[in-house]
Amino acid sequence: MRFEITGENRVGITRDVVNVLADFKLDIRAFEVTTHHIFADIPAIRPERFPLLAHRLMQLPGIEDVKPIDRLPTERRRAQLHATLAALGDPVIAVDANGLIAQANPAAQNIAGSPDAPLRDRPLADFLTDPDIDDLRQSHFRLPEREVTLGGQTYLLQVEPIGHVDDGTDAADDAPWGGVMVFHRAARLGRVMTALQDRSHTGFDDIIGQSKVLARVKAQAKRLASVDAPLLILGETGTGKELFARACHRASNRADQPFLALNCAAMPEGLAESELFGYAAGAFTSARRGGKPGLLELADGGTLFLDEIGELTPYLQAKLLRVLQDGRFRRVGGTDEIAVDVRIISATNRDLDAMSHDGTFREDLYFRLNVLGITLPPLRDRREDIAELALYFVTRTAQQTERATPHIASDALSWLASHDWPGNVRELENTLFRAVALLDGDILTARDLTTTASNPPATVADDPGRLRDPANSAPATDPINAAIAQGTLAEGMDMLEREMLIRLYPDYPSSRKLAERLGVSHTAIARKLRKYGISG
């Protein structure tokens, strides 16, 4: 039976408790003392005798309470430790300074090939040859991370020391009792990287747009997301190919596994190869000791997104083909084959079909990648989504720049709808970001957009600087020509002034707002509004 004694922190109280237990002729299996508390485990005491023992203990000076408990504090902490270790998916082994295993979690038991026979008190060398115990002791159990093999599998080893021996000598001040060895699988590191890199948790419902053409593509992508086969996403630059790739991953059976991405056009062949396939120890001069896992290993069980797949070199195309065929590859400079289970989602804005016919892209790889496919529409084919996208980007930019969200004027929406957007959604986002970041007022107008746009809007042939009216493809009457036709300078100036006020008044429907927009007094604007008969 286990019980807890609560009392004063006086000298001799523990001795008095032990004397009472001796008077009752009770053997103590476990005894723990902390400030104001004494815990005891006495198997011989029966529940019916406990009240008598408790009454005798309460007669001791300073004893305040005696009550039964289910576990001693050390037992509770040990149970919590075992539960924590069991919950870890990575193998964890604690060793003492002599190289004997002190603790091992279930994952380590399984990897070591002895799920039933405890590893405790067995030599670490029986399961791990590198590093050996001499290396661990000499480094005071502070080795840098390195790749090791445990149970025939490759892990990234992390070692941390446990305490130190304090026997009063200077030589022993830094001598640890032992160390904890944590073995990380590459795929688990991939999940950590995914969690750190992708906090948006993008799904299909997060893709902005209600147009019919986008709804059709989203419905198609949702159906293909659950099919565990390679997926090829085609579309112009800036159409959201990676956004759809992430959404497909989250809608698949691999949603809780890693999602990692590589831009095939962003690095030279050698660097792209080591990033994709990893490298073995000593593969090249600057290689990290112990080697490095590539994205294929890190994404094991999950999804690897290869953007700009059309830029992949012929050599890497051949290596990738092998992975798609049988799920196996070798690291750079390595001899062992590594098996992975990875779904490949690739994307490009190039015509892979034509490239496969002219020999610039492997035809067999194209067929392997294009098992499933979707084509994303350009923004000019879904102009009805522009207003919703604009509101989203303007609101987000205002939050990023810590300012109030400006109102988007009607002429700005007309300007946005009239643009062909060769850069698609990415160009729209960048244009709005620049405009909002440079905006002085609280209303975003077409003038603010035209001064920051990276590309001119759709134009008419007879006047390259003139916007097309989005409601009517025919050019609107040019106020410059109309002013010239008035004959006199005064009449032309009045014409231009009236045209400007007519266009701005709907977005600034008061003399004060319009005066602030034009930088003049509101009384002057009120007088001109009356002159030209402009009112709401």
C-alpha positions in Angstrom: 0.0 0.0 0.0 1.2 3.5 -0.8 0.5 6.6 1.3 1.5 10.2 1.8 2.3 12.0 5.0 2.1 15.8 5.1 3.7 17.7 8.0 6.1 20.3 9.2 9.6 20.5 7.8 11.3 19.9 11.2 14.5 18.0 12.1 13.8 14.4 13.1 10.3 14.0 11.7 11.5 11.4 9.1 13.2 9.4 11.9 10.0 9.5 14.0 8.0 8.2 11.0 10.4 5.3 10.4 10.3 4.4 14.1 6.5 4.1 14.0 6.8 1.9 10.9 9.3 -0.3 12.7 7.0 -0.6 15.8 4.4 -2.0 13.4 7.1 -4.4 12.0 6.5 -3.1 8.5 9.1 -3.6 5.7 9.5 -0.5 3.5 9.8 -1.2 -0.2 10.1 2.5 -1.2 10.5 5.7 0.8 10.6 9.3 -0.6 11.1 12.5 1.3 10.5 16.0 0.1 9.8 19.3 1.9 6.6 18.9 4.0 5.9 15.4 2.4 6.9 11.8 3.1 5.8 9.1 0.6 6.0 5.4 1.5 5.2 2.1 -0.3 4.6 -0.8 2.2 3.2 -3.9 0.6 2.6 -5.7 3.9 0.0 -3.2 5.3 -3.6 -4.2 4.6 -6.3 -1.6 4.0 -8.1 -2.5 7.2 -4.9 -1.8 9.3 -4.2 1.5 7.6 -6.5 3.6 9.8 -4.7 2.4 12.9 -1.3 3.2 11.4 -2.6 6.6 10.2 -3.9 7.3 13.8 -0.5 6.5 15.3 1.4 8.7 12.7 -1.0 11.6 13.4 0.1 11.6 17.0 3.6 12.6 16.0 4.4 16.3 16.5 4.1 18.2 13.3 2.2 15.6 11.3 -0.9 17.2 9.6 -2.4 14.5 7.4 -1.9 10.8 6.3 -3.7 9.5 3.2 -3.4 6.7 0.7 -2.2 7.4 -2.8 -2.1 5.4 -6.0 1.5 6.1 -7.0 4.7 7.5 -5.5 6.0 10.6 -7.2 8.9 8.8 -8.9 6.5 6.1 -10.2 4.3 8.8 -11.6 7.3 10.6 -13.3 8.5 7.3 -14.6 5.1 6.5 -16.1 5.0 10.0 -17.7 8.4 9.5 -19.2 7.5 6.1 -20.6 4.3 7.5 -22.1 6.3 10.4 -23.6 8.9 8.1 -25.1 6.3 5.7 -26.5 4.5 8.6 -28.2 7.6 9.6 -30.1 7.7 8.0 -33.5 11.5 8.4 -33.7 13.7 5.8 -32.0 15.2 7.2 -28.7 17.9 5.4 -26.8 19.5 6.6 -23.5 23.0 5.1 -22.7 25.2 5.4 -19.7 28.9 6.4 -19.7 29.9 2.7 -20.2 27.8 2.3 -23.4 25.0 0.2 -21.8 21.5 1.1 -22.8 19.5 2.6 -19.9 16.3 3.4 -21.7 14.8 2.7 -25.1 11.4 3.6 -26.5 9.1 1.2 -28.4 10.3 2.6 -31.7 13.9 1.8 -30.9 12.9 -1.7 -29.7 11.2 -2.3 -33.1 14.0 -0.9 -35.2 16.6 -2.9 -33.2 14.8 -6.1 -34.1 13.9 -7.0 -30.5 10.4 -5.7 -29.8 9.9 -8.3 -27.0 13.3 -8.5 -25.4 14.2 -5.3 -23.5 17.2 -3.4 -24.7 18.0 -2.2 -21.3 21.5 -3.1 -20.0 22.6 -4.3 -23.4 25.7 -2.8 -25.1 24.9 -0.1 -27.6 27.5 -1.6 -29.9 25.2 -4.6 -30.5 23.0 -2.3 -32.5 25.1 0.7 -33.5 28.7 0.6 -34.6 29.1 4.3 -35.5 29.6 6.2 -33.4 31.1 3.9 -30.7 31.1 4.6 -27.0 34.7 5.9 -27.1 33.7 8.6 -29.6 30.7 9.5 -27.4 32.7 9.7 -24.2 35.5 11.8 -25.8 33.0 14.2 -27.1 31.1 14.3 -23.8 28.1 13.1 -25.7 27.9 16.3 -27.8 28.4 15.0 -31.3 27.3 17.1 -34.3 24.4 15.7 -36.2 25.4 12.8 -38.5 23.8 10.1 -40.5 23.9 6.6 -39.1 22.4 3.2 -39.9 20.2 1.5 -37.3 18.3 -1.7 -38.1 19.2 -1.4 -41.8 17.7 2.1 -42.1 19.3 5.5 -42.4 18.7 8.1 -39.7 19.9 11.5 -38.7 21.4 11.1 -35.2 21.2 13.8 -32.6 23.0 13.2 -29.3 22.5 15.2 -26.1 24.4 14.6 -22.7 22.7 13.6 -19.5 24.0 15.3 -16.4 27.5 14.9 -15.1 29.4 13.1 -12.3 30.2 15.4 -9.4 32.6 13.7 -7.1 34.4 16.8 -6.0 37.3 16.6 -8.5 37.9 19.1 -11.2 38.4 16.3 -13.8 34.9 15.1 -13.4 33.1 18.4 -13.6 32.2 17.9 -17.3 31.9 14.1 -17.4 28.3 13.2 -18.3 26.4 10.3 -16.8 25.6 9.3 -20.4 23.6 10.6 -23.3 20.3 10.5 -25.1 20.4 9.5 -28.8 17.5 10.5 -31.0 17.2 9.0 -34.5 15.3 11.1 -37.0 13.9 9.6 -40.1 14.1 11.8 -43.2 10.3 11.7 -43.8 9.7 13.0 -40.2 12.1 15.9 -40.9 10.1 16.5 -44.1 6.9 16.8 -42.1 8.5 19.3 -39.8 9.7 21.3 -42.8 6.2 21.2 -44.3 4.7 22.4 -41.1 7.2 25.3 -40.9 7.0 26.3 -44.6 3.2 25.9 -45.2 1.2 27.6 -42.5 -1.6 28.5 -44.8 -3.0 25.0 -45.1 -4.3 25.9 -48.6 -7.3 23.9 -49.8 -9.5 24.2 -52.8 -11.9 26.4 -50.9 -9.1 28.9 -50.4 -8.6 29.4 -54.1 -10.3 32.7 -54.9 -12.7 32.9 -57.8 -16.3 32.0 -58.7 -16.1 32.0 -62.5 -17.4 29.0 -64.4 -14.1 28.2 -66.0 -12.3 28.2 -62.6 -15.1 26.2 -60.9 -14.7 23.6 -63.6 -11.0 23.3 -63.1 -11.3 23.1 -59.3 -13.9 20.3 -59.6 -11.6 18.4 -61.9 -8.6 18.9 -59.6 -10.7 17.7 -56.6 -11.5 14.4 -58.4 -7.9 13.9 -59.4 -6.4 14.8 -56.0 -7.6 11.5 -54.4 -6.1 9.4 -57.2 -2.6 8.3 -56.1 -0.8 8.9 -59.4 1.5 11.5 -60.9 -0.2 14.8 -61.8 0.9 17.3 -64.3 -0.4 20.9 -63.9 -0.2 23.1 -67.0 -0.7 26.8 -67.2 0.8 30.2 -68.0 3.1 31.8 -65.5 1.3 33.3 -62.5 -1.9 31.2 -62.8 -1.4 29.5 -59.4 0.1 26.1 -60.2 1.7 25.6 -56.8 -1.5 26.7 -55.1 -3.4 24.0 -56.9 -0.6 21.5 -56.2 -0.8 22.2 -52.4 -4.6 21.9 -52.6 -4.4 18.6 -54.3 -2.0 17.3 -51.7 -4.3 18.4 -48.8 -7.2 16.7 -50.5 -5.3 13.4 -51.0 -4.7 10.5 -48.8 -1.2 11.9 -48.1 -2.4 15.1 -46.5 -0.7 14.4 -43.2 2.6 13.6 -44.8 5.3 16.0 -46.2 4.7 18.4 -49.1 8.0 19.7 -50.4 8.7 21.7 -53.5 11.6 22.2 -55.9 11.9 24.8 -58.7 13.8 23.0 -61.4 14.7 26.2 -63.1 16.1 27.9 -60.0 19.5 26.1 -59.7 22.2 24.5 -61.8 22.1 20.8 -62.6 24.6 19.7 -59.9 22.9 21.6 -57.1 19.4 20.5 -58.3 20.6 16.8 -58.3 21.9 17.0 -54.7 18.7 18.8 -53.6 16.5 16.2 -55.2 18.4 13.0 -54.6 20.7 13.9 -51.7 24.4 12.9 -51.5 26.4 10.2 -49.7 29.2 10.9 -47.3 32.3 12.1 -49.1 30.5 12.6 -52.4 32.4 15.9 -52.9 34.8 18.2 -51.1 32.2 20.4 -49.4 29.8 17.6 -48.6 28.4 17.5 -45.1 29.9 14.7 -43.0 27.6 11.7 -43.1 25.8 12.8 -46.2 22.5 14.6 -46.7 19.0 13.3 -47.6 17.4 14.8 -50.6 13.8 16.0 -51.1 12.8 12.6 -52.3 13.7 11.0 -49.0 12.3 13.9 -47.0 9.0 13.7 -48.8 8.8 9.9 -48.4 5.1 9.0 -47.9 4.0 12.4 -49.1 4.1 14.7 -52.2 7.0 16.2 -54.1 6.1 19.2 -56.2 8.5 19.9 -59.2 7.8 23.3 -60.5 9.1 24.3 -64.0 9.6 20.6 -64.8 10.3 21.6 -68.5 13.6 23.1 -67.4 15.0 19.8 -66.0 18.2 18.7 -67.8 18.3 15.5 -69.8 20.5 13.8 -67.1 18.1 14.6 -64.3 15.1 13.6 -66.5 16.7 10.1 -66.8 17.2 9.9 -63.0 13.7 11.1 -62.3 12.3 8.5 -64.7 13.8 5.7 -62.7 12.1 7.0 -59.5 8.7 7.1 -61.3 9.2 3.6 -62.7 10.2 1.7 -59.6 10.4 4.2 -56.7 14.2 3.7 -56.2 17.3 5.9 -56.7 20.8 6.4 -55.5 22.2 9.4 -53.8 24.9 11.4 -55.5 28.1 9.5 -54.9 26.2 6.7 -53.2 26.1 2.9 -54.0 23.0 1.9 -52.0 19.6 2.1 -53.5 16.9 3.9 -51.5 13.3 3.1 -51.9 10.7 5.8 -51.4 6.9 6.2 -51.8 6.4 9.7 -53.2 3.7 11.2 -55.3 5.1 13.5 -58.0 3.1 16.6 -58.9 4.8 18.6 -61.6 4.0 21.9 -63.3 5.2 23.9 -66.2 4.2 26.8 -68.5 5.9 25.1 -71.5 4.4 22.8 -74.1 5.9 19.4 -72.9 4.0 17.6 -75.7 5.8 19.6 -78.4 9.1 19.4 -76.4 8.8 15.6 -76.3 8.4 15.5 -80.1 11.4 17.7 -80.8 13.6 15.8 -78.4 14.1 18.5 -75.8 12.1 16.6 -73.2 12.1 12.8 -72.8 8.9 11.4 -74.2 8.9 8.4 -71.8 9.2 10.8 -68.8 6.4 13.0 -70.2 4.1 10.0 -70.4 5.0 9.1 -66.8 4.4 12.6 -65.5 1.2 13.1 -67.5 -0.8 10.2 -66.0 -3.3 12.8 -64.7 -3.4 16.4 -65.9 -5.2 19.7 -65.5 -4.7 23.0 -67.3 -5.3 26.3 -65.4 -7.0 29.1 -67.2 -5.3 32.5 -67.6 -6.8 35.5 -65.8 -8.0 37.0 -69.0 -10.4 34.0 -69.5 -11.9 34.6 -66.0 -12.2 38.4 -65.8 -15.2 38.0 -63.5 -12.9 36.9 -60.7 -10.7 40.1 -60.9 -12.8 42.2 -58.5 -12.8 39.5 -55.8 -9.1 38.9 -56.3 -8.4 42.7 -56.2 -10.3 43.1 -52.9 -8.3 40.2 -51.4 -4.9 41.5 -52.5 -5.7 45.1 -51.4 -6.9 44.0 -48.0 -3.8 41.8 -47.5 -1.4 44.5 -48.6 -3.0 47.0 -46.3 -2.5 44.5 -43.4 1.1 44.0 -44.4 1.8 47.7 -44.7 -0.1 48.5 -41.5 -2.6 50.9 -43.0 -6.3 51.2 -43.4 -7.8 49.2 -46.3 -8.4 51.6 -49.2 -11.6 51.6 -51.2 -11.3 50.5 -54.8 -12.8 53.1 -57.0 -15.0 52.0 -59.9 -12.6 53.4 -62.5 -9.9 51.3 -60.9 -12.0 48.2 -61.2 -12.7 49.1 -64.9 -9.0 49.5 -65.4 -8.3 46.1 -63.8 -11.0 44.4 -65.9 -9.6 45.9 -69.1 -6.1 44.7 -68.7 -4.9 41.5 -70.4 -2.7 40.4 -67.5 0.1 38.5 -69.3 1.5 37.7 -65.8 -1.9 36.6 -64.6 -2.7 36.5 -60.9 0.9 37.1 -59.9 1.0 40.3 -62.0 -2.3 41.5 -60.6 -1.1 40.9 -57.1 2.2 42.8 -57.7 0.4 45.7 -59.4 -2.0 46.1 -56.5 0.7 45.8 -53.9 2.7 48.6 -55.5 -0.3 50.8 -55.8 -1.5 50.3 -52.2 2.0 50.7 -50.8 2.5 54.0 -52.7 -1.1 55.3 -52.1 -1.5 58.6 -50.2 -5.2 58.7 -49.8 -7.8 56.1 -48.8 -9.3 55.5 -52.3 -7.5 53.5 -55.0 -8.2 54.9 -58.4 -7.2 54.0 -62.0 -4.6 56.8 -61.9 -2.9 55.1 -58.9 -2.8 51.9 -60.9 -1.5 53.3 -64.2 1.4 55.0 -62.5 2.6 51.7 -60.9 1.5 49.1 -63.4 4.3 46.9 -64.8 2.5 46.5 -68.1 0.2 48.9 -69.9 -3.5 48.0 -70.1 -5.3 46.9 -73.2 -5.2 49.7 -75.7 -6.9 50.9 -78.8 -5.0 51.3 -82.1 -5.6 55.0 -82.7 -4.5 56.0 -79.2 -2.0 53.7 -77.5 -2.2 55.6 -74.2 -6.0 55.3 -73.9 -7.8 52.7 -71.9 -10.5 50.6 -73.5 -13.9 51.0 -71.9 -14.6 47.5 -70.3 -18.3 47.9 -70.9 -17.8 48.7 -74.6 -14.9 47.6 -76.7 -15.1 50.8 -78.8 -12.9 53.6 -77.6 -14.6 56.3 -75.6 -14.6 59.9 -76.8 -11.2 61.5 -76.3 -11.6 64.5 -74.0 -8.4 66.0 -75.6 -9.9 66.0 -79.1 -13.2 67.2 -77.7 -11.4 70.1 -76.0 -9.5 71.0 -79.2 -12.8 71.0 -81.1 -14.2 73.8 -78.8 -12.1 76.4 -80.6 -10.8 78.7 -77.9 -8.4 77.9 -75.1 -10.9 78.9 -72.4 -13.6 76.7 -73.9 -11.2 73.8 -74.2 -10.0 74.2 -70.5 -13.6 74.3 -69.4 -14.2 71.1 -71.3 -11.3 69.3 -69.7 -12.2 70.6 -66.3 -15.8 69.4 -66.6 -14.7 66.0 -67.9 -12.4 65.5 -65.0 -15.0 66.5 -62.4 -17.6 64.2 -64.0 -15.3 61.2 -63.9 -14.1 61.7 -60.3 -17.4 62.8 -58.7 -18.9 59.2 -58.4 -15.9 58.1 -56.3 -15.6 61.4 -54.3 -19.3 62.3 -54.0 -18.9 65.6 -52.0 -17.1 68.9 -52.5 -14.8 68.2 -49.6 -13.7 64.7 -50.7 -13.3 65.9 -54.3 -11.3 69.0 -53.2 -9.0 66.8 -51.1 -8.5 64.5 -54.1 -7.6 67.5 -56.4 -5.7 69.5 -53.8 -7.8 72.6 -53.9 -10.3 74.3 -51.6 -13.8 72.8 -51.2 -15.4 76.1 -51.9 -13.7 76.3 -55.3 -14.9 72.8 -56.1 -18.4 73.5 -54.9 -18.5 76.6 -57.3 -17.3 74.5 -60.2 -19.8 71.7 -59.5 -22.6 74.3 -59.7 -21.1 75.8 -62.8 -21.1 72.5 -64.7 -24.3 71.2 -63.2 -22.7 68.2 -61.6 -24.5 66.6 -58.6 -25.4 63.3 -57.2 
